[in-house]
Amino acid sequence: MITPVIKTKIMQIVNVFETGTPEGEYDMIAIFPDGRNNSRQITYGRSQTTEQGNLRNLLERYVSLNGVFAADFQVFLPKVGSVSLVDNKAFKELLKKSAREDPIMRQAQDETFEILYFQPALHFFNGEQFALPLSLLVIYDSYIHSGSIPGFLRSRFSERTPLHGGDEKGWIAAYTNARKHWLATHSKKILRPTVYRANCFLNEMKRGNWMLDQPVTTQGKTIV
């Protein structure tokens, strides 16, 4: 059973991956050349949504919630995802300012990441009849970092999910190893160092921490 305590711990571990803190840095902005055709793009917020991905969705939610800076964002909304704002200082400052000064931006981020990432991950977890907290951590991180459980990765190993008679731990280990190899050899070199995420999961499997009832240490942070 995935309790609220376990869900919080899973969120905290992924927050450390994304922004270096268990709480998540809602105002964090990073620029990476990981957009279409290796273009530079903004990544923003607690779980680092991207300019060419779901940033517009997040800002539309913030505006719909009547955030303090909603009017300021209106001018930028038609451009987000279609016109690069990576070098727009005013836009980036507005992103930072809203997260620092308006609790509604933090609310909008929490709701966006819940709806677009955690709930789909939980749907896959339940639908394929997984049960262990570490399994949900692996699945949720894949949704945050890769957008889904990519079919092409699933085709690289023969293990089956519990729904289809397979062993849960065997499938999760096989998927994590496949994802690690994919990241380590990715054509976008910026993704290669992110194998630390898979290494974290493999280490917890080795320790037998499938219930996530032991502390998890990653990126210099320990989540109890």
N, C-alpha and C positions, 0 to 999 in steps of 0.2 A: 504493500500500500504506500502510495506517495502522500505523505503527510505534509502539512504546511511547513513544518520545520525542515523536512527534506527538500521541499521545493525551494525554500529560501537558501539552503546550502548550495544547491545546484546553481541557482542564480548568482550567488556570491562567487563561486568558482569561475563561472563564465565571465563575470564582471572583472575578475582579476586578469583573465586572458585578454579582455578587451581594453581595459583602462588602467590596470595595475592596482585597483583597490576593490575590496569586497563590496563596498557600497556602490561602486560605479561613479565615474566622474561625468555628471550630466552635461557639463560645459566643455568637455574635451573635444578638440578638433585636431584631426591629423590629415595630412595630404599624402596620398599614395598614388603611384602610377599604375593602378590596378583597374582602371575603367575600360571602356570600349577602346579597342586598338591600343591598349596600354596608355591611355590618356590619364592625366592627373585628375583626381577628384577629391572632394571633401568627404571625410567620414566624421560622424558627429554623434555625440551623446553616450549614454550609459552603456549601450551595446553596439555602438559604432555603426549606425545605419549610413548608407552611402548616398552621395549626391545623384548618382545615376541609378540608384535602387529605390529605397523607400523613404528617402528624406522628404520628398514632397508629400507623401502620405502622412508623415509625422507632422509636418507644418500645417497641413489642412486640418488635422485633428486639433492642433493647438488653436488655430483660428476659430474652429467651430466651438471650442470651449471658452471663447471670448477672453483669451489671454491678454495680459496687459499690453503686450507688444503686437497684438494681432494686426492692427492697422499698418504697422511698419512692415510686416511680412507680406502684406497683400501685394505690394509692388513687385516682390520677388517671385511669388508663387508661380506665375505663368512661365518663368524662366527655369525653375528648378527641374533638372533632368533633361532639359532640351537645350539650354544655353549654359555654357560653362561659367560657374561662379567661383571657381577655385582661386582666382586672383582678385575677387571682389572684397576689399577690406571691410566695407560697410556691412555687407551681408554676414561675413564671418564674425564681426564684432557683435552683430545683432543676435546671432546664434549663441554666443558666449553670454552676453548680457541677459538674455531671456532666461537661460538656464540658471544663472546665478541669482537673479532678482525676482523671478516669478515662479512660485510653486506650481502653477498650472503647466509650465513647460515640463517640469519633472513628472507631473501627472500624465501629460500627453505622451511622454517617452515611455513610461511604465505601461500605459494602455496599449501603445503601438507595439511594443516588444512582446507583450502578452498575447495580443490578437494575431500578429503576423508570424511569430516565431514559436512561442511556448505552446500555444494551443495546437498548432499543426504538429509539433513534435510529440505532444502528449497523445494526439489522435493516432499517429503512427505507432507509438509505444503500446497503446491499448489495443489498437486494431490488430497488431501482429502478436499480441498476447505476451509481451514482455512483462516483467514484474519487479525487477531489481532496480534500486535507485541508481546504481552506477550505469546501468543500461540507459536510463533516461538522461543522465548527464551526457553520455556519449551522443545520444540522439539529438538532444537539445543543442549541444555545441555544434553539431553538424548543420542544423537549421540556421543557427546564428552565423556561422562562419562560411558555410557553403550553400545556404539557401534551402537545403532539403537533404534527403538521403539519396544521393544521385544513383540512378539506375545503372549507369556504366560502372560504378564502383561495386555495386551488388553483383554484377555479372563476372567480377574478377575472382570470386571464391564460390565454393560449392555448398557451404553451410546453409541451412534453411532456418527461417525464423520459427519460434515456437508454434505459431499458427499452423505451420506446415510440417509439424512434427520434429522440428530441429531443437538443438540444445541452445538455450539462451546465452550462456556464457561463451559457447563456441562461436556463435554468430557475432556477438559483440566484439570478441577478440579478433575474429577474421576481418570484420568491417574496419576496426580501428587500424589493423595492420595494412589493409588495402588503402585506407585514407592516408596513412603515414607515408606510404611509398608514393602515392599520387602527389602529395604536397612536396615531398623531398625532391621529386624530379619534375616539378611543374615548369612549364615554359615561362611563366611569370616568376622570375627569380625572387621577387619580393615575398612570395608565398612560402618559399622553401624553409625559412627559419621557423615557420609556424608549426613545424613538426613537434615542437615542445608540447602542444596540446595533446597530440596522440601519445607522446611519451608519458605525459602525466597519467592518462587513462591506463596505459599498459602497466605503469608502476603500481597503480591502485589495484589492478587485477592481480598482479604478482603478490601483493600484500594481502589479498583476499578481502579487500574493502568493498565488497559488492553492496553492502547495506549503507555505505557512507556513514557508518557509525564511528569511524576513526577520523582524526584530523587529516586534512588534505593540504599538503604544502606544494605550492607552485609559484614560480616567479617571485620567490622571496617572501611570499605571504602564506600564512597558515590559517585555514578556515576550519574551525572546530564544529 
